[in-house]
């Protein structure tokens, strides 16, 4: 099992959390299995940005983002160089520290103004 430290989030995880994840599963799956209800409007199909996280530690050990993920991340609120879609990040052997941004944008719903 690999440790994921989740930094405090006002609504989803006010005190932060330390969870154990199975290598190979996604960060999104790991969060959900451990009671952290991160949004995932597209059901983890890499079609929105609601599961956006910022990987504060362990980023360099992750697989590179796909072109589709990179294109979506360009639309994410609070984009940072270590931003990833948690539904696309597979847990490896390296522990991670992740931050869930305070806000999300559901481009499928909110992007058509």
ZIPE-V356674 format. One line per field, one symbol per residue. ss: DSSP state (~ for helix, > for strand, _ for the rest). psi: psi as a letter, one per 40 degrees, with the letter a starting at -180 (. if undefined). A space follows every 50 residues. Layout:
# ZIPE-V356674
ss=???
psi=???
This chain:
# ZIPE-V356674
ss=_>>>>>__>___>___>>>>>____>~~~~~~~_________________ _>>>>>>_~~~_____~~~~~~~_________>>>____>_____>>>>> ______~~~~___
psi=ihhhhhihhdddgdeiihihihhdiidddddddfehgiigdeffefeaee ehihhdiedeeiiiiiddddddddeihfhideiihdeehhhaehiihihh idiihgdddeef.
